[in-house]
Amino acid sequence: MNTALQPVAADLKEAGIAFETLDALYERSRNYDTLAKNIAREVKRRAGEGDTCYCVCGAVTEDRAAQLLLGRGTQVVEGVGKAASAAAKAGLFGKFTSVSAYEAEGAKLSLPLVVYDVADRQLAGDIKLLLAEKFGDEAPCAYINGQTLRKIPLYEADRQREYGALCALVVYDTPLLGKKRFDLDDFLAILRLLRAPDGCPWDRVQTHESIRINCIEEAYELVDAIDKDDPEKMREEAGDVLMQAAFHTLMEEERGNFTMDDVLSEVCLKLISRHTHVFGQDRAQGADGALSVWEKNKMTEKHQHTYSDAVNDVPEVFPALLRAQKIAKRMEKGGWDAATVENFEKKFREEYAEFKAALASGERGRIAEELGDVLFCTVELGRAAGVDCEQALLDTVKKCAARYNAYEALVLADGKDVNALTQAEKDEYYRRAKHAART
């Protein structure tokens, strides 16, 4: 028998059945995994000497050592599992998830849930913290220890009088509207309810096209929260971005094209296939090396046989500066002249001269074309300097707005009209505003 602490040990003694326990291995093992391996090794050793019966309290599949012994010519005589026994005592029937308290960390947990092997208070505390993070600390539970059953909120899981080998914690499922913590399945269930015939009239009539712009708006709001280093806002906006992705996915689910499982599977496969320096045979030195491996794998995955394929793959809806910088980078990888700070001045003079000539001609189409060349030339300068052009311009716009706010405030404080200043006054107010905005 694995341990004499199991109640069945007393029954075997009373029946006069001789047995040995492996309690000594519990003392020598560092953790639960090591214990299971040590027990399995000892049972196999004994089996090599003659017929051996290894007894556990509960189902064979609930004992890690027994699992290691399965499929090795062993004969299994199954009993009532700890999880099934606890579930029945708690009035839980039908489908439920179960896990040993020793294996709960990292396990995929869902409600209703039975956690068995809650052998001591420290383990109960660890389980409480783990489950509270996922289900909320007031989730309704049943504490079970032998024949004792007590209904408790989750936060009381480590406040009971005693714990032991037959102690279990049953966490009941909660109706959707009664939950305080939600998971991806709950999230999708809510969105499906909104899209249902008796759901929200507005949500029901939306299409990909009608809410297309929302994706862009929500993404920008998340970026704004990141720029402001506001964790609470980031959490909110990340949820809004996730909602947009889920909403479009559910629309395609309704059409029978793909599901959220398909989306998650594809992104996971993508992460694995593009990180061959982590999951495969490629090697990468530093962030630049990792990026090179990613881009190589991306081209292979997208069937991009030429660099033009990669250039044409840059989304047209990107902001102009961002798209220009990405296209220029991909062209350089395909043999286009590399952007350097040294050759910028010559190139800029050429483009600016062509712009002035277009301006003199008065042809609006030509003027716009040549101005675009000037702007693209500037993007090349930023790329050569290793600067994110989109962010650089956004920062400058923010800086200019702050300066103007200070400028106007100074003018109005002196009782003057911002549109009735001399050039000398403008210069002085600008100088003062620049200093004020900086401080």
BELQUIDA-V622003 format. One line per field, one symbol per residue. ss: DSSP state (a for helix, b for strand, c for the rest). phi: phi as a letter, one per 40 degrees, with the letter a starting at -180 (. if undefined). A space follows every 10 residues. Layout:
ss = ???
phi = ???
This chain:
ss = ccccccaaaa aaaacccccc ccaaaaaacc caaaaaaaaa aaaaaaaaac ccccccccca aacaaaaaac cccccccccc caaaaaaaac ccccccbbbb aaaccccccc ccbbbbcccc aaaaaaaaaa aaaaaccccb bbbbbccbbb bbbaaacccc ccccccbbbb bccccaaacc cccaaaaaaa aaaaaccccc aaaaaccccc caaaaaaaaa aaaaaaaccc aaaaaaaaaa aaaaaaaaaa aaaaacccca aaaaaaaaaa aaaacaaaac cccccaaaaa aaaaaaaaaa acccccaaaa aaccccccca aaaaaaaaaa aaaccccccc cccaaaaaaa aaaaaaaaaa accaaaaaaa aaaaaaaaaa aaaaccccaa aaaaaaaaaa aaaaaaaaaa aaaccccccc ccaaaaaaaa aaaaaaaac
phi = .cacccdccc cccccgccab bbdccccccc acccddcccc ccccccccci dbbbbbchcd ccbccccccc gbgcbbbcbc cccccccccc gbbgcacbac dcbccgccba ccbbbbgcca cccccccdcc ccccbgcbdc bbcbbgccbb cacdcccbbc cabacbcabb bccbddcccb bbbcccdccc ccccccdbcc dcccccbdcc bdcddccccc ccccccccfb dcccdccccc cccccccccc cccccgcabc cccccccccc ccccbccbbb ccbabgcccc cccdcccccc ccfccbccdc ccccdcccdd cccccccccc ccccgcdccb ccccdccccc cccccccccc cgcccccccc cdcccccccc cccccgbccc cccccccccc ccccdcdccc ccccgbcccb cccccdcccc dcccccccc
